[in-house]
């Protein structure tokens, strides 16, 4: 993949800015299988962001001493139960969650699922976020992000993830998907 990674700087347009007190480096995966299906997480939550049902890429925080690629492979294994091959870097999204005063630095990777096994979700992911897997076509994924824009959190996530999904779709076209 020789395409220059996409770089986006987004602001939280849902809540007024007060201050940012921490950064969170995050590794995220847009996962596709051999049949051109994408894998996402369905998140059903009731927390400081309110009641929301959203679609989101698999991913999580990059631990100290961990590279973004190591983190993305670990997160996909835990959340989707998938072993993956990283096909390329999609890009970087810098965004903020004003509600929790956090700046997110999201590293996105396009990943090919090689196999699926058991997930290894934390208690919080199972009970508070009610994570489940979505298997969707590209058009279904775009429609699901749009449907989830009925909440403030859904709009924040869609603003960050739809451009990355679109870029991933373009990258896949060049790979013959």
C-alpha positions in Angstrom: 0.0 0.0 0.0 1.7 3.2 -1.1 -1.2 5.6 -0.5 -0.4 8.4 2.0 -2.3 7.8 5.3 -5.3 10.0 6.0 -4.9 12.5 8.8 -7.9 14.2 10.5 -8.3 16.7 13.3 -11.8 16.7 14.7 -13.5 18.7 17.4 -16.3 17.6 19.7 -19.2 19.6 18.3 -21.7 18.0 20.7 -20.6 19.5 24.0 -18.9 22.7 24.9 -15.2 22.6 25.4 -14.0 23.1 29.0 -10.5 21.6 29.2 -8.6 18.5 28.2 -6.7 16.7 31.0 -5.4 13.6 29.3 -4.4 12.1 25.9 -5.3 8.5 25.0 -3.4 6.8 22.2 -5.7 4.2 20.6 -5.2 1.6 17.9 -8.2 0.7 15.8 -8.9 -1.9 13.1 -11.2 -2.0 10.1 -11.4 -5.7 9.7 -12.5 -7.4 6.5 -12.7 -11.1 5.6 -12.1 -12.9 2.3 -15.7 -12.4 1.2 -15.5 -8.6 1.7 -17.5 -8.5 4.9 -16.5 -6.0 7.5 -16.5 -6.7 11.3 -17.4 -4.1 13.8 -18.6 -3.9 17.4 -22.1 -3.1 18.5 -21.9 -1.1 21.7 -25.0 -0.6 23.9 -24.2 1.7 26.8 -25.6 3.7 29.6 -22.9 5.9 31.1 -21.6 9.5 31.2 -22.3 9.6 27.4 -26.0 8.8 28.1 -28.0 5.9 26.6 -26.6 5.0 23.2 -26.4 2.2 20.8 -23.4 2.6 18.4 -21.3 0.8 15.9 -17.5 1.1 16.4 -14.3 -0.4 15.1 -12.4 -2.9 17.2 -9.7 -1.2 19.1 -8.4 0.1 22.4 -5.7 2.0 24.3 -2.1 1.5 23.4 -0.2 0.4 26.6 3.2 1.8 27.5 5.9 0.0 25.6 3.4 -1.4 23.1 3.4 -0.3 19.4 0.1 0.6 17.6 0.3 -2.5 15.5 0.9 -4.7 18.5 -2.1 -3.1 20.2 -4.4 -3.4 17.2 -3.6 -7.1 16.9 -4.3 -7.7 20.6 -7.5 -5.7 20.6 -9.0 -7.5 17.6 -8.1 -10.8 19.1 -9.8 -9.9 22.4 -12.9 -8.1 21.0 -13.6 -10.0 17.8 -11.7 -13.3 18.4 -9.9 -12.8 15.2 -6.3 -13.4 14.1 -5.4 -10.7 11.5 -2.9 -9.6 9.0 -2.4 -5.9 8.8 -2.7 -4.8 5.2 -1.8 -1.2 5.7 -2.2 2.0 7.7 -5.4 3.9 6.9 -4.6 7.0 8.9 -4.7 9.0 12.1 -7.7 10.8 13.7 -7.1 13.3 16.5 -10.4 14.0 18.2 -11.8 14.9 21.7 -14.5 13.8 24.0 -15.3 17.0 25.9 -17.6 15.1 28.3 -14.6 13.2 29.8 -12.0 15.9 29.0 -10.0 13.5 26.8 -8.0 13.9 23.6 -7.9 10.7 21.5 -5.1 9.9 19.1 -6.6 7.1 16.9 -4.3 5.0 14.7 -6.4 3.1 12.1 -5.3 0.0 10.3 -6.9 -2.0 7.5 -6.8 -5.7 8.5 -7.6 -9.0 6.9 -9.2 -11.6 9.1 -7.3 -14.9 8.9 -9.4 -16.9 11.4 -11.9 -16.4 14.1 -12.0 -18.0 17.6 -13.4 -17.0 21.0 -13.5 -13.4 22.2 -11.8 -12.5 25.5 -13.9 -9.5 26.6 -13.5 -7.9 30.0 -16.3 -7.9 32.5 -16.9 -4.2 31.7 -17.1 -4.8 28.0 -19.6 -7.6 28.5 -21.8 -6.0 31.1 -21.6 -2.3 30.8 -21.0 -1.9 27.1 -22.8 -5.1 26.0 -20.3 -5.6 23.2 -21.3 -7.9 20.3 -19.9 -8.4 16.8 -21.5 -7.1 13.6 -20.7 -8.6 10.2 -21.7 -6.1 7.5 -21.1 -5.2 3.9 -19.6 -1.8 3.2 -23.1 -0.3 2.4 -24.6 -1.8 5.5 -21.8 -0.5 7.6 -22.2 3.1 6.3 -26.0 2.8 6.8 -25.4 1.6 10.4 -23.1 4.5 11.3 -25.7 6.9 9.9 -28.5 5.2 11.9 -26.5 5.5 15.1 -26.0 9.3 14.6 -29.2 9.8 16.6 -27.1 10.1 19.7 -24.3 12.6 20.5 -21.8 9.8 21.0 -22.9 8.2 17.7 -22.3 11.4 15.9 -18.8 11.7 17.4 -17.9 8.1 16.4 -19.4 8.5 12.9 -17.4 11.7 12.3 -14.2 9.8 13.2 -14.9 6.5 11.6 -16.8 7.1 8.4 -13.8 8.8 6.7 -11.5 6.0 7.7 -14.0 3.4 6.4 -14.3 5.2 3.1 -10.5 5.3 2.8 -10.3 1.6 3.7 -12.9 0.8 1.0 -10.8 2.7 -1.6 -7.7 0.8 -0.5 -9.5 -2.5 -0.8 -10.6 -1.6 -4.4 -6.9 -1.3 -5.3 -6.4 -4.7 -3.8 -9.1 -6.2 -6.0 -11.9 -6.6 -3.4 
